Amino acid sequence: MNLRDWLKFAPVFWKCLGKLPVKHLLYMAKQVRYENPHSHNGRVHINSFFPPYPSKAFDKFLDAVINGWRVPFSTYFAVTDKCPYKCPHCSYGRHITGSLDTQQALDVIRQIKSIGTVTLGFTGGEPLVRDDIVDLVQAAGDDTATVLFSTGYNLTSDLAKKLFDAGLDCMTIGLESDDAEKHDCARGVKGSFNTAMQAIDLSLNAGLYTAISTIGSRDKLHDRTLERLAALATERGVHEFRILEPIPTGSFTGENSQVLTLEESRQIAQFHKDWNRKGAGPAIASFAHLESDAMFGCGAGFHHLFIDAVGNVCPCDLTPLKLGNVLEQPLTQIWNEISEWFDLPRCGCLMKKLCMETDVFENVTELPLSTEKSKQLCTQLQRDENLPQVFKNLFKDRKPTNPPANQR
């Protein structure tokens, strides 16, 4: 991104000056060097963790930060449990089956917006199997950023154009390898690699900000698959490369040996920093860096929320603890109630802690856990007093509060 694009952020700095702690502003200014923002369609995308700027969604995000409001920076909504693939790492595996009709799904989106959500992620299952996916994306409105997570299945040039016209801010296509055979093996369906690659091109051709994503397993770290995927993304003109950490959840439940060591996470975070400082190719957005203790930490239940395909509310898409259901109880009420356990972000991934320190998921065949068991676990695993560095700076002299109803 050139100097002219950086200067677009000048109003953001001036709006924050005097309203946020100087220590926080200086710290974030230093961290910007580890990002590789892209200018796209007249807006700047730092990465898909943040809404593009300028936009009403970014204004909402900035107001929440300045005022110290407890709102979800992101809410992911599994709009379907259906998927044509059989990935062994699927985070939605073992979840209760079922789906909501169009009117129910639209009502869930309305409720998601009612709690001040900044970014709405459409996930599943495979969101593109829904005939009404364009209507759902459009329902998010222009004050909420949108990200759609897909395998690429069912994407056509016509659908990509409709999603662009509906205001989709980011299309994310999953790639598990740069090698077609290995990717197909991970998906369990031959030809899935070609489908994904075609979807990337269709998304780019439609004018969508386009990302790829992968599970950053230790195998991919050590055999340099991550570097090859970044190179592939560069070659195709992809804007962003998201790297997720392997978490023993969903179909991966019980696979605790797949959890990265601290050193392996550090190596992926370093890859994020080193690549982005070059200022070329896609923006790397790794959970190992962005959700580290040095940055935003674990925001499960605090600045992130997940709603599954039958309306169950969980702290995040990787933490299958049922804290309510939007078909039975208003989301505003659920969100306020869970502040008992999630009043601040935490250091260290909540789901990693649950998996590595308890046996609660052993022999579990259906997720999420019951409300009673989930709330019991939340009480037992209260966060310690440490805060991730960003929030340590931000909340030094104040605590987050709920925004006024007319500000959500």
C-alpha positions as CSV (number, residue, x, y, z in Angstrom):
1,M,0.0,0.0,0.0
2,N,1.4,3.4,-0.9
3,L,1.7,6.6,1.2
4,R,-1.5,8.0,-0.2
5,D,-3.5,5.0,1.1
6,W,-1.7,5.3,4.5
7,L,-2.8,9.0,4.6
8,K,-6.4,7.9,4.4
9,F,-6.0,6.7,8.0
10,A,-5.0,10.2,9.2
11,P,-8.7,11.0,10.3
12,V,-8.7,7.8,12.3
13,F,-5.6,8.9,14.2
14,W,-7.0,12.3,14.9
15,K,-10.3,10.9,16.1
16,C,-8.5,8.7,18.6
17,L,-6.1,11.3,19.8
18,G,-7.0,12.4,23.3
19,K,-9.7,9.7,23.6
20,L,-7.6,6.6,23.8
21,P,-4.5,6.0,26.0
22,V,-1.3,7.3,24.4
23,K,0.4,4.0,25.3
24,H,-2.3,2.1,23.3
25,L,-1.9,4.4,20.2
26,L,1.9,4.1,20.2
27,Y,1.7,0.3,20.6
28,M,-0.7,-0.1,17.7
29,A,1.3,2.3,15.6
30,K,4.3,0.0,16.1
31,Q,2.2,-3.1,15.3
32,V,1.0,-1.7,11.9
33,R,4.5,-2.5,10.5
34,Y,3.6,-6.2,10.7
35,E,0.5,-5.8,8.5
36,N,0.2,-5.5,4.7
37,P,-3.0,-3.5,4.0
38,H,-4.5,-3.6,0.5
39,S,-6.4,-0.8,-1.2
40,H,-9.4,-2.3,-3.0
41,N,-12.4,-0.6,-4.6
42,G,-11.6,2.7,-2.9
43,R,-11.3,1.2,0.6
44,V,-8.3,0.0,2.6
45,H,-8.4,-3.5,4.1
46,I,-6.0,-4.1,6.9
47,N,-7.2,-7.7,6.9
48,S,-10.5,-9.5,7.3
49,F,-10.3,-9.2,11.1
50,F,-11.1,-5.5,10.7
51,P,-13.8,-3.8,8.6
52,P,-12.6,-2.0,5.5
53,Y,-11.9,1.8,5.8
54,P,-13.7,4.0,5.1
55,S,-17.1,2.4,5.9
56,K,-20.0,2.6,8.3
57,A,-18.8,-0.7,9.8
58,F,-15.3,0.8,10.5
59,D,-16.9,3.8,12.1
60,K,-18.9,1.5,14.3
61,F,-15.8,-0.4,15.2
62,L,-13.9,2.7,16.1
63,D,-16.7,4.1,18.2
64,A,-16.8,0.9,20.2
65,V,-13.0,1.0,20.8
66,I,-13.0,4.7,21.8
67,N,-16.0,4.3,24.1
68,G,-14.8,1.0,25.6
69,W,-18.0,-0.8,24.6
70,R,-18.4,-4.5,25.0
71,V,-19.7,-5.5,21.6
72,P,-18.7,-8.4,19.3
73,F,-16.1,-7.2,16.8
74,S,-17.2,-10.4,14.9
75,T,-20.1,-12.8,15.1
76,Y,-19.9,-15.9,12.9
77,F,-23.2,-17.5,11.9
78,A,-23.3,-21.1,10.6
79,V,-26.1,-20.6,8.1
80,T,-26.2,-24.4,7.3
81,D,-24.8,-27.7,8.5
82,K,-24.7,-29.1,5.0
83,C,-21.4,-29.5,3.1
84,P,-20.4,-31.8,0.2
85,Y,-17.0,-32.4,1.6
86,K,-15.7,-34.6,4.5
87,C,-12.8,-32.7,6.0
88,P,-11.3,-34.4,9.1
89,H,-10.5,-31.1,10.7
90,C,-14.0,-29.6,10.2
91,S,-14.8,-27.4,13.1
92,Y,-18.6,-28.0,12.6
93,G,-18.3,-31.7,12.7
94,R,-20.4,-33.5,15.4
95,H,-22.7,-30.5,15.8
96,I,-26.4,-31.0,16.1
97,T,-27.9,-31.3,12.6
98,G,-30.6,-29.0,11.3
99,S,-31.0,-25.6,9.7
100,L,-33.1,-22.4,9.8
101,D,-35.5,-21.3,7.1
102,T,-35.0,-17.9,5.4
103,Q,-37.1,-15.9,7.8
104,Q,-35.5,-17.5,10.8
105,A,-32.0,-16.8,9.4
106,L,-33.0,-13.2,8.7
107,D,-34.2,-12.8,12.2
108,V,-30.9,-14.2,13.6
109,I,-29.0,-11.6,11.5
110,R,-31.3,-8.9,12.9
111,Q,-30.5,-10.0,16.4
112,I,-26.7,-10.2,15.6
113,K,-26.9,-6.6,14.5
114,S,-28.9,-5.6,17.5
115,I,-25.9,-6.3,19.9
116,G,-23.6,-4.1,17.9
117,T,-21.7,-6.7,15.9
118,V,-19.1,-5.1,13.6
119,T,-18.3,-8.0,11.3
120,L,-20.7,-10.8,10.4
121,G,-19.1,-14.0,9.1
122,F,-21.2,-16.5,7.1
123,T,-20.0,-20.0,7.7
124,G,-21.3,-23.6,8.0
125,G,-21.2,-26.2,6.6
126,E,-20.9,-24.7,3.2
127,P,-22.8,-21.4,3.0
128,L,-23.1,-21.5,-0.8
129,V,-25.5,-24.4,-0.7
130,R,-28.2,-22.0,0.5
131,D,-30.4,-20.7,-2.3
132,D,-31.0,-17.5,-0.2
133,I,-27.3,-16.7,0.6
134,V,-27.4,-13.5,-1.3
135,D,-30.4,-12.3,0.6
136,L,-28.7,-13.1,3.9
137,V,-25.6,-11.2,3.0
138,Q,-27.6,-8.2,1.9
139,A,-29.5,-8.3,5.2
140,A,-26.3,-7.4,7.0
141,G,-26.6,-3.9,5.6
142,D,-23.8,-1.4,5.0
143,D,-23.1,-0.8,8.7
144,T,-21.8,-4.3,9.2
145,A,-18.8,-5.8,7.4
146,T,-19.4,-9.3,5.9
147,V,-17.1,-12.2,5.3
148,L,-18.2,-15.5,3.7
149,F,-16.2,-18.7,4.4
150,S,-16.4,-21.2,1.6
151,T,-14.7,-24.2,0.0
152,G,-15.6,-22.7,-3.3
153,Y,-18.3,-25.2,-3.9
154,N,-21.3,-23.9,-5.9
155,L,-19.7,-20.5,-6.7
156,T,-20.5,-19.3,-10.2
157,S,-19.7,-16.1,-12.0
158,D,-23.3,-15.0,-11.6
159,L,-23.4,-15.8,-7.9
160,A,-20.1,-14.0,-7.3
161,K,-21.5,-10.9,-9.0
162,K,-24.7,-11.1,-7.0
163,L,-22.6,-11.3,-3.7
164,F,-20.6,-8.3,-4.8
165,D,-23.7,-6.4,-5.5
166,A,-25.2,-7.5,-2.1
167,G,-22.2,-5.8,-0.4
168,L,-20.1,-8.8,0.6
169,D,-16.8,-7.4,1.9
170,C,-14.6,-10.5,1.8
171,M,-14.9,-13.9,0.1
172,T,-12.6,-16.5,1.8
173,I,-11.8,-19.8,0.0
174,G,-10.3,-22.6,2.0
175,L,-7.1,-24.3,0.6
176,E,-5.5,-27.1,2.5
177,S,-2.5,-27.5,0.1
178,D,-1.0,-26.1,-3.0
179,D,-0.9,-29.7,-4.3
180,A,-4.2,-30.8,-5.9
181,E,-3.9,-34.4,-4.7
182,K,-3.2,-33.4,-1.1
183,H,-6.0,-30.9,-1.0
184,D,-8.5,-33.3,-2.5
185,C,-7.4,-35.9,0.1
186,A,-8.1,-33.4,2.9
187,R,-11.5,-32.5,1.4
188,G,-12.4,-36.2,0.8
189,V,-13.6,-35.4,-2.8
190,K,-11.6,-35.6,-6.0
191,G,-11.6,-32.3,-8.0
192,S,-12.1,-30.1,-5.0
193,F,-8.8,-28.3,-5.6
194,N,-9.8,-27.3,-9.1
195,T,-13.2,-26.2,-7.7
196,A,-11.4,-24.0,-5.1
197,M,-9.0,-22.5,-7.7
198,Q,-11.8,-21.7,-10.1
199,A,-13.7,-20.1,-7.2
200,I,-10.8,-17.8,-6.4
201,D,-10.7,-16.6,-10.0
202,L,-14.5,-16.1,-10.1
203,S,-14.3,-14.1,-6.8
204,L,-11.5,-11.9,-8.1
205,N,-13.2,-11.4,-11.5
206,A,-16.4,-10.3,-9.7
207,G,-14.4,-7.6,-7.9
208,L,-14.6,-9.1,-4.5
209,Y,-11.8,-8.7,-1.9
210,T,-10.6,-12.3,-1.9
211,A,-8.8,-14.3,0.7
212,I,-7.6,-17.9,1.0
213,S,-7.4,-19.7,4.3
214,T,-5.8,-22.9,5.6
215,I,-5.2,-24.8,8.8
216,G,-1.7,-24.0,9.9
217,S,-0.7,-27.5,11.0
218,R,2.8,-28.4,12.1
219,D,3.2,-30.4,8.9
220,K,2.4,-27.3,6.8
221,L,4.8,-25.3,8.9
222,H,7.7,-27.6,8.6
223,D,7.3,-28.7,5.0
224,R,6.9,-25.0,3.9
225,T,3.4,-25.5,2.6
226,L,2.5,-22.1,4.2
227,E,5.1,-20.4,2.1
228,R,4.0,-22.1,-1.1
229,L,0.4,-21.2,-0.4
230,A,1.5,-17.6,0.1
231,A,3.3,-17.7,-3.2
232,L,0.3,-19.3,-4.9
233,A,-1.9,-16.5,-3.5
234,T,0.6,-13.9,-4.9
235,E,0.5,-15.5,-8.3
236,R,-3.3,-15.5,-8.5
237,G,-3.6,-11.9,-7.2
238,V,-5.3,-12.9,-3.9
239,H,-5.6,-10.1,-1.4
240,E,-5.2,-12.1,1.9
241,F,-4.0,-15.4,3.3
242,R,-5.6,-16.4,6.6
243,I,-3.8,-19.0,8.7
244,L,-5.8,-20.7,11.4
245,E,-4.4,-22.8,14.2
246,P,-5.5,-26.5,14.5
247,I,-7.8,-26.8,17.5
248,P,-9.3,-30.1,18.7
249,T,-12.9,-29.3,18.1
250,G,-15.7,-30.6,15.8
251,S,-14.5,-33.5,13.8
252,F,-11.0,-32.9,15.3
253,T,-12.3,-33.5,18.8
254,G,-9.8,-35.5,20.9
255,E,-6.9,-34.8,18.6
256,N,-5.0,-32.9,21.2
257,S,-1.7,-33.9,19.8
258,Q,-2.4,-31.6,16.8
259,V,-2.2,-28.5,19.0
260,L,0.8,-26.5,18.2
261,T,3.6,-25.9,20.7
262,L,4.3,-22.4,21.8
263,E,7.4,-22.4,19.6
264,E,5.4,-23.6,16.6
265,S,2.9,-20.8,17.1
266,R,5.7,-18.3,17.5
267,Q,7.1,-19.5,14.1
268,I,3.8,-18.9,12.3
269,A,3.5,-15.5,14.0
270,Q,7.0,-14.7,12.8
271,F,6.1,-15.8,9.3
272,H,3.1,-13.4,9.5
273,K,5.4,-10.5,10.5
274,D,8.2,-11.2,8.1
275,W,6.0,-11.7,5.0
276,N,3.9,-8.6,5.7
277,R,6.9,-6.3,6.2
278,K,7.9,-7.0,2.6
279,G,4.8,-5.2,1.6
280,A,4.1,-7.4,-1.4
281,G,1.7,-10.2,-2.2
282,P,-1.3,-11.0,0.0
283,A,-1.7,-9.8,3.6
284,I,-1.0,-12.6,5.9
285,A,-3.5,-12.8,8.8
286,S,-2.5,-15.5,11.2
287,F,-4.3,-16.3,14.4
288,A,-0.9,-17.1,15.9
289,H,0.0,-13.5,15.8
290,L,-3.4,-11.6,16.0
291,E,-4.7,-13.7,18.8
292,S,-1.5,-14.0,20.7
293,D,-1.0,-12.5,24.2
294,A,1.0,-9.8,22.6
295,M,-2.0,-8.7,20.5
296,F,-5.7,-9.2,21.0
297,G,-5.6,-12.6,22.8
298,C,-8.7,-14.8,23.0
299,G,-11.9,-12.8,22.5
300,A,-14.3,-15.8,22.8
301,G,-17.5,-14.4,24.3
302,F,-16.1,-10.9,24.6
303,H,-15.4,-9.6,21.1
304,H,-16.3,-12.8,19.3
305,L,-19.5,-14.9,19.2
306,F,-20.8,-17.9,17.2
307,I,-24.3,-19.0,16.4
308,D,-24.7,-22.5,14.9
309,A,-27.2,-23.7,12.3
310,V,-30.0,-24.4,14.8
311,G,-29.5,-21.1,16.8
312,N,-27.2,-22.3,19.6
313,V,-25.0,-19.5,20.9
314,C,-21.3,-20.3,21.7
315,P,-18.4,-18.1,22.8
316,C,-16.7,-18.8,19.4
317,D,-16.9,-21.1,16.4
318,L,-14.2,-23.4,17.9
319,T,-15.6,-23.5,21.5
320,P,-18.8,-25.7,21.4
321,L,-20.3,-24.5,24.7
322,K,-24.0,-23.7,24.5
323,L,-24.8,-20.5,26.4
324,G,-28.4,-20.1,25.0
325,N,-30.4,-20.4,21.8
326,V,-31.7,-17.4,19.8
327,L,-34.9,-19.3,19.0
328,E,-35.7,-19.5,22.7
329,Q,-34.2,-16.4,24.2
330,P,-33.3,-12.9,22.7
331,L,-29.6,-12.7,21.7
332,T,-29.4,-9.4,23.6
333,Q,-30.3,-11.2,26.8
334,I,-27.8,-14.0,26.2
335,W,-25.1,-11.6,25.3
336,N,-25.6,-9.6,28.6
337,E,-25.8,-12.8,30.6
338,I,-22.5,-14.3,29.4
339,S,-20.7,-11.1,30.5
340,E,-20.6,-12.9,33.9
341,W,-17.8,-15.1,32.4
342,F,-16.6,-13.1,29.5
343,D,-16.3,-9.5,30.8
344,L,-12.8,-9.2,29.3
345,P,-10.6,-11.0,26.8
346,R,-8.2,-13.6,28.0
347,C,-4.6,-14.7,27.4
348,G,-4.4,-18.1,25.8
349,C,-7.1,-19.8,23.7
350,L,-10.1,-20.9,25.7
351,M,-10.7,-24.0,23.7
352,K,-7.1,-25.1,24.0
353,K,-7.4,-24.7,27.7
354,L,-10.5,-26.8,27.8
355,C,-9.0,-29.6,25.7
356,M,-5.6,-29.7,27.4
357,E,-6.8,-29.3,31.0
358,T,-10.0,-31.3,31.1
359,D,-11.5,-34.5,29.7
360,V,-14.9,-32.9,29.1
361,F,-14.9,-33.7,25.4
362,E,-13.8,-37.3,25.7
363,N,-16.4,-39.6,24.0
364,V,-18.6,-36.7,23.0
365,T,-20.6,-37.5,19.9
366,E,-22.9,-34.4,19.8
367,L,-21.9,-30.7,20.1
368,P,-22.3,-28.2,21.6
369,L,-22.3,-29.4,25.2
370,S,-25.5,-28.8,27.1
371,T,-26.2,-25.3,28.6
372,E,-25.9,-26.6,32.1
373,K,-22.5,-28.3,31.5
374,S,-21.3,-25.3,29.4
375,K,-22.1,-22.7,32.1
376,Q,-20.5,-25.0,34.7
377,L,-17.3,-25.1,32.7
378,C,-17.3,-21.3,32.2
379,T,-17.5,-20.9,35.9
380,Q,-14.7,-23.3,36.6
381,L,-12.4,-21.8,33.9
382,Q,-12.6,-18.2,34.9
383,R,-9.9,-16.2,33.2
384,D,-6.8,-15.1,35.2
385,E,-6.0,-11.5,35.9
386,N,-3.6,-11.2,32.9
387,L,-4.8,-9.3,29.8
388,P,-3.6,-9.5,26.2
389,Q,-1.2,-6.5,25.6
390,V,-3.6,-4.5,23.4
391,F,-6.3,-4.6,26.1
392,K,-3.9,-4.1,28.9
393,N,-3.1,-0.8,27.3
394,L,-6.7,0.0,26.3
395,F,-8.4,-0.9,29.6
396,K,-5.7,0.3,32.0
397,D,-7.9,3.0,33.6
398,R,-11.4,1.8,32.6
399,K,-13.5,-1.3,32.1
400,P,-15.7,-2.1,29.1
401,T,-19.4,-1.3,29.3
402,N,-22.4,-2.1,27.2
403,P,-23.3,0.5,24.6
404,P,-26.5,2.5,24.7
405,A,-29.3,0.8,22.8
406,N,-29.4,3.6,20.2
407,Q,-25.6,3.1,19.5
408,R,-25.7,-0.6,18.6
